[in-house]
């Protein structure tokens, strides 16, 4: 049944979670994403689907509740904003190390420190370059609309279980707070414990007649063995890189110049492309949807046909490093960004294209 | 034939095969305790507490629904020794994991096994809030007043004057604060139904400790709230004593600060 509603990005996250068979949400209030927990509490999904919703005492506790739930093979998630996500880095490293599936939503705000409650994209490095300790990767989806908040949440769960890996939905305060039309997904039943036992034989649901005990751990003190664990992780990441790259292009085929932007920035850049094209300047927009795995090969291909690229971000220049790595010196890659909660206007970006790329 | 009778009648030396007969068996290791050699130092209390927990789980017949949450510290490998499903938590976070398991699998029996650094220092918030929510979990808390695994540093529960590698002149309460009586603190929380302090250094205390473990599991199954069983324990390696000296020192000094007995039983 098609159901279209007008709602905030944060509300879409909550609605989508219930509908895609989420078993548990554990979270702590923080602006600008508190509506996720508030919406869940108001919707009382425990009455409808049996989903557990719990307000934790901290983000540290939230992510570790997620760890415990994920270890049981349950579809569990949390959401937070930048300072809270910083607190979760320990847990994310453990979850990645223990190879557990879970979904974490970051409705990013400006930093560093307590920073601002206004939107930002300054958690790109934290998300795709590590954040926590050790060699691990978070599959990262970057929604650019309220619709994608809903779509990406469901996709995030699928990817998390496909690869037994934590998945981050990296949005920002703009998408979290703005209202748009959303077509919500149909209700998907939660798995029963018996189905989980069948599908995920590693889950710690209690032995229940199983001959061998299940142990969820990230610990391996023997270096030779720990290297093997890392090899297995790296092999998985190569598989993710080969299969899960997602991106969108807008008027790229005949473009002389390319804007590269994700999430909210990409929405703004779309307008800039239109404005530039009205002036006869052939500009296209390349929008990575997965920030990890990054569309390296695709950007490299475009580098062969354009004269330059401009990475547009709501930060001081983070993703631009990945664009430069992908382009590998073929054409100039410039950066334009606003930060600290400031949002670039389409006109500012038009000006930046002219100043930095065309000259 | 009983060994004593056999010896009286025969006055001969028995072979091993002759001794190992079902009729001669007076004590057996619970099958829930695996054959993995324990990494604990000889004299350490962990092994005894592990054995008691395994025995109670077997006696109650709950091995299929019990999920243990292991800590970071000496008991990090607890999962290698008790044959049930386990999750290995980050340092101090076991009660958060246990909370989720309890909420998502309400028919299971969840317990955490934590040391003093894990439960009463880095994980204080998780401990207090899990207890305050009255999660239906059992918390088994080994208090030996020292960080054993990292080599004998001061713990939150290190008693006044006790020498550790980070309080080489003995714990100075004016400098390092007071030993944290966390179990007393947990007693005042409405979510806890049972808080008790036990030891395992004599046959009598072992029997009492086992009863406490059983009660904690029974409370968990009856969904009465959070049960906390503290074991005042020895760390003879960290204390730099023989096992016997450590037991004596514990009885003489630790029990003054951490007196044994039930703190709360509702």
Interface residues (C-beta under 8 A of the other chain):
Chain A: X23 X24 X26 X52 X54 X56 X57 X58 X60 X61 X62 X64 X65 X66 X67 X68 X69 X71 X72 X74 X76 X90 X91 X94 X98 X193 X204 X205 X206 X207 X208 X209 X213 X214 X215 X216 X217 X218 X219
Chain B: X63 X64 X65 X66 X67 X69 X70 X76 X77 X79 X83 X84 X85 X86 X87 X88 X89 X90 X93 X96 X97 X98 X99 X100 X101 X103 X104 X105 X108 X109 X125 X126 X129
